[in-house]
Amino acid sequence: MNFSQISVTLRRIVNPDITLHGHCDVPCGIYDPKDAQLAAETVEKMMTLMDGVEPTSSATRNSLIRYVAAKEVHAEKVKHEVRIIWGDYFKPEHLEKFPDLHTKVWQIMKTASACRQGVDVADAANLRQQVDEFADMFWATKS
Amino acid sequence: MPVSFQGDSMLPTLVTGDRLLVKRTQTATEHKRGDIVFFRDPRGLSDTLIIKRIIGLPGESVRASRTVYINGELLEEPYLQDDVEKSNQSARGVNRIRDASYFVMGDNRLASTDSRDFGVINASEILGRAVLRYLPIVRFTKLNRYH
């Protein structure tokens, strides 16, 4: 074995070409509730902006429509992101620590739908709080 | 064959960055309980090579949550973290592992996607077995049944 071959062998020992993964769909950082939290914040922000718009001109009507559209999209995004974490990340063992997890998710689904259907800022604030609590559950299981 | 290890699901036994020596195995190899084996993601989602520990053997019944019951008896697993609760709530498993198949799990029960999720794996899917960890030097050890 010449020097070059020894060098290659040593490199492969220290930095192997193959990686084995202790696989988990989750904790490798793939899941993160921050997208749901950001979406919930957006819903609240859009509702707040809508409150202050007088649709008396094309410009203000355009703004109002954009706020409504963003509210719609982000309320649905909250539901999507929460469902992913709930369905794919949480395991039955986590329910031992948070037996109200399913109820919390169900409440988020209902509140997010209420945000899509209506314009009550209180619903948006409630959604943000519920999603924050859901995120707290998530991080508590990872600590 | 030297390989790198990455991920959290085999904690505390394996840590990201560990360098392992693995041995390729033949399809007909009979694996023992506790063997740490690797295979491709059985769900076909990627070509990722996954490493897990063999928990259930052909013909056995398995109920698994954080702890494991084999044929109704609690499996002693000294390789798990100390804080694993002796609970069998919300267990998943199989009533009888079919021939030439194994039930595999990660040692980090709360952070592992394994046979609780994707079911048993066929012996033919197992590509090899981890033999020892050679780096870091201070954690050099054989990886046997009850590491």
Chai-1 contact restraints between the chains, C-beta under 6 A:
chainA,res_idxA,chainB,res_idxB,connection_type,confidence,min_distance_angstrom,max_distance_angstrom,comment,restraint_id
A,R12,B,P2,contact,1.0,0.0,6.0,A-B,restraint_1
A,I13,B,P2,contact,1.0,0.0,6.0,A-B,restraint_2
A,P16,B,P2,contact,1.0,0.0,6.0,A-B,restraint_3
A,P16,B,V3,contact,1.0,0.0,6.0,A-B,restraint_4
A,P16,B,S4,contact,1.0,0.0,6.0,A-B,restraint_5
A,I18,B,V3,contact,1.0,0.0,6.0,A-B,restraint_6
A,T19,B,S4,contact,1.0,0.0,6.0,A-B,restraint_7
A,T19,B,Q6,contact,1.0,0.0,6.0,A-B,restraint_8
A,L20,B,V3,contact,1.0,0.0,6.0,A-B,restraint_9
A,L20,B,F5,contact,1.0,0.0,6.0,A-B,restraint_10
A,L20,B,F38,contact,1.0,0.0,6.0,A-B,restraint_11
A,L20,B,L49,contact,1.0,0.0,6.0,A-B,restraint_12
A,L20,B,I51,contact,1.0,0.0,6.0,A-B,restraint_13
A,H21,B,Q6,contact,1.0,0.0,6.0,A-B,restraint_14
A,H21,B,G7,contact,1.0,0.0,6.0,A-B,restraint_15
A,H21,B,T48,contact,1.0,0.0,6.0,A-B,restraint_16
A,H21,B,I50,contact,1.0,0.0,6.0,A-B,restraint_17
A,G22,B,G7,contact,1.0,0.0,6.0,A-B,restraint_18
A,G22,B,S9,contact,1.0,0.0,6.0,A-B,restraint_19
A,G22,B,M10,contact,1.0,0.0,6.0,A-B,restraint_20
A,G22,B,L14,contact,1.0,0.0,6.0,A-B,restraint_21
A,G22,B,I51,contact,1.0,0.0,6.0,A-B,restraint_22
A,G22,B,G106,contact,1.0,0.0,6.0,A-B,restraint_23
A,H23,B,I50,contact,1.0,0.0,6.0,A-B,restraint_24
A,H23,B,T113,contact,1.0,0.0,6.0,A-B,restraint_25
A,C24,B,S9,contact,1.0,0.0,6.0,A-B,restraint_26
A,C24,B,A111,contact,1.0,0.0,6.0,A-B,restraint_27
A,C24,B,S112,contact,1.0,0.0,6.0,A-B,restraint_28
A,C24,B,T113,contact,1.0,0.0,6.0,A-B,restraint_29
A,D25,B,T113,contact,1.0,0.0,6.0,A-B,restraint_30
A,P27,B,D8,contact,1.0,0.0,6.0,A-B,restraint_31
A,P27,B,A111,contact,1.0,0.0,6.0,A-B,restraint_32
A,C28,B,G7,contact,1.0,0.0,6.0,A-B,restraint_33
A,P92,B,S90,contact,1.0,0.0,6.0,A-B,restraint_34
A,E93,B,S65,contact,1.0,0.0,6.0,A-B,restraint_35
A,E93,B,R66,contact,1.0,0.0,6.0,A-B,restraint_36
A,E93,B,L110,contact,1.0,0.0,6.0,A-B,restraint_37
A,E96,B,Q89,contact,1.0,0.0,6.0,A-B,restraint_38
